Structure formats: structure tokens, C-alpha cells
Amino acid sequence: MLVMFVGTDRTQTAINPAQVTFVSSVSNGTRIRFGEGRSVTVTEPIDAVLDSLNQALRPHE
């Protein structure tokens, strides 16, 4: 399942939560890191990002 966020350039950004390795708060939003030095910064606050990523990783009933 993919999770949608708004990038700092105001474009839609789709993220596969299974590939996320680190999430950190930055001055203009939240940075989501993946393997191999890749990252994206989104405008949503870190709490909203973590909640969305966790919901996507939960098994669906």
C-alpha cells in the first residue's frame, strides 16, 4: 500500500511505508528517509506522517 503526502514543492508524493528507514522533523516539514541515501521532505508534521505510515503497515481486516 502506498501513502500519499504533499512534498515541499507542493506536488503529491507517494511513499511505500515498507521502505522507510528513518523519519525526522525538519524546519519545513518532515524528512522521510529510505535506503541508499534517498529521502523526501513533506509538508505534513511528523505526528501525521508517523500515523499514516503506521496505519498503512497494519494488517487490514
Contacts in CASP RR format, 6 or more apart in sequence:
PFRMAT RR
TARGET T0000
AUTHOR 0000-0000-0000
METHOD contacts of the structure
MODEL  1
MLVMFVGTDRTQTAINPAQVTFVSSVSNGTRIRFGEGRSVTVTEPIDAVL
DSLNQALRPHE
1 16 0 8 1.000
1 17 0 8 1.000
1 56 0 8 1.000
2 14 0 8 1.000
2 15 0 8 1.000
2 16 0 8 1.000
2 56 0 8 1.000
3 14 0 8 1.000
3 15 0 8 1.000
3 16 0 8 1.000
3 17 0 8 1.000
3 52 0 8 1.000
3 53 0 8 1.000
3 56 0 8 1.000
4 12 0 8 1.000
4 13 0 8 1.000
4 14 0 8 1.000
4 15 0 8 1.000
5 12 0 8 1.000
5 13 0 8 1.000
5 15 0 8 1.000
5 32 0 8 1.000
5 40 0 8 1.000
5 42 0 8 1.000
5 43 0 8 1.000
5 44 0 8 1.000
5 49 0 8 1.000
5 52 0 8 1.000
6 12 0 8 1.000
6 13 0 8 1.000
6 42 0 8 1.000
6 43 0 8 1.000
6 44 0 8 1.000
7 13 0 8 1.000
7 40 0 8 1.000
7 41 0 8 1.000
7 42 0 8 1.000
7 43 0 8 1.000
8 28 0 8 1.000
8 29 0 8 1.000
8 41 0 8 1.000
8 42 0 8 1.000
8 43 0 8 1.000
10 43 0 8 1.000
13 40 0 8 1.000
13 42 0 8 1.000
15 32 0 8 1.000
15 40 0 8 1.000
15 53 0 8 1.000
17 53 0 8 1.000
17 54 0 8 1.000
17 56 0 8 1.000
17 57 0 8 1.000
18 57 0 8 1.000
19 34 0 8 1.000
19 35 0 8 1.000
20 32 0 8 1.000
20 33 0 8 1.000
20 34 0 8 1.000
20 53 0 8 1.000
21 33 0 8 1.000
21 34 0 8 1.000
21 35 0 8 1.000
22 32 0 8 1.000
22 33 0 8 1.000
23 30 0 8 1.000
23 31 0 8 1.000
23 32 0 8 1.000
23 33 0 8 1.000
23 46 0 8 1.000
23 49 0 8 1.000
23 50 0 8 1.000
23 53 0 8 1.000
24 30 0 8 1.000
24 31 0 8 1.000
24 33 0 8 1.000
24 46 0 8 1.000
25 31 0 8 1.000
25 45 0 8 1.000
25 46 0 8 1.000
26 41 0 8 1.000
28 41 0 8 1.000
28 43 0 8 1.000
29 41 0 8 1.000
29 42 0 8 1.000
29 43 0 8 1.000
29 44 0 8 1.000
29 45 0 8 1.000
29 46 0 8 1.000
30 41 0 8 1.000
30 42 0 8 1.000
30 43 0 8 1.000
30 44 0 8 1.000
30 45 0 8 1.000
30 46 0 8 1.000
30 49 0 8 1.000
31 39 0 8 1.000
31 40 0 8 1.000
31 41 0 8 1.000
32 39 0 8 1.000
32 40 0 8 1.000
32 41 0 8 1.000
32 42 0 8 1.000
32 49 0 8 1.000
33 39 0 8 1.000
42 49 0 8 1.000
44 52 0 8 1.000
END
